[in-house]
Amino acid sequence: MSVELIALVAGAVGLGVGWLLGGLRGNRREDLALHPTVKPTGLVADAIMDVTRRGDLVLDLFLGSGTTFLAADRTGRRFRGLDIDPAYVDVAIERWSARTGLEPRLEGPAS
């Protein structure tokens, strides 16, 4: 599919330029080492901003490498995520911690 056609489709459905440029940043090999289908964070952040407001809750039932987690955090959204593979949960938490410089903490069940 040509870039011109992608731009035409993106424009027709009201998607921002991040949909076109989101995949052009970062080191793809490093990303793929984390997860076989990792998505560009900028691309996901653009989608989140299109359909939510700051402070909204974003749910990702297929956490993978945590791209949606990072995008939600970057855009000021709250986030909850799950993955069937605990190793991917660890990858997502490590990526978030590396990006923010914060240490994760385990919270107990809501009372």
N, C-alpha and C positions, 0 to 999 in steps of 0.2 A: 504494500500500500504506500502510495507516495505521501510525502510530507504535506503537499498541497491538499490532497484529499483528506488527510487527517485534520488539517487546519479547518477545512470547510465543514467537516462533520462536527468538530469541537465547537466552532462558532455557531453552528445551527442549533446545538443543544445548550448553548450558553456556558460552555466550559472555559475557564481561564487559560492563559498562556502556559501556566504551570503544567497542564496536561501534555503540552508539546515538549516542554523543556525539562520536565522533572526527571526523565531518564538519562539526561546528558551530563549529570553531575556525579561526582564520587567515583570510587574505585569499584567497578563491577565485580572483579575477581574477589576482592575482600568481602563484598556483600554476599556473593554466592557461597563463600566458605561458611557463612553463618546459617544459610538456609537456601535450598535449591530454587525457591521462587521469590526471593526478597524483592520488595518494591521500593522505588525511590521515595524517600520520606517527603520531599517537596511535592510530589504528585499526590500522595495521600493527604498531606496537609491542605492542599488546595481543595480536594474533594470535601474534606471535613468542614472547611470554612464556607463552602457552597451550601451546605445543608444543616449546619448547626450554628448556635450562637455561643459566645464566650461563656463558660460555666456549665454548658450542657454536658450530659453524660454520653460518652462514646463507648459502645460495647463491641468487642471483637472476639468471636467465638473460635477463631483460628489464629491464635496469637503469633505463631511462627517466630520470626526473629525480632518481633516487637516494633515493626515499622509504624503501625497504627498507634501504638502506645507513644512512641516518640513524637509523631505528628500531633496527637491530641495534646500532649504536654506542651509542645512548641506553640500551639495555637490557643492555649488557655482553656482547654476542655478537660473535664474530669474523665477518667478512664477506668474501665474494668475489662479484663481479658482472661481467656482460658486457652489451654491447649492440652490435647490428649498426651503429649510427650513432655514430661517434666524437664527434659534437657532444653527444649525450646523456651520454656518459661525462664530457666536460668539465663539463657542467651539474651532474652528480652530485658531482664532485670539488669544484667551486666551492661548492655548497651545504654540503658537509661542512666545507670549510675555513672558510666564513663562520660556521657553527654552532660549531665547536670553536676557532677562532682559530689552528689549526695549519696548517703548510704541508705539502702532500703531497710524498712522496719516491718516486722510482722505484727499486724493488728489482730486482736481477738474478734470473736463473732460480735455482731451488733447486738446491743441489749435492748 
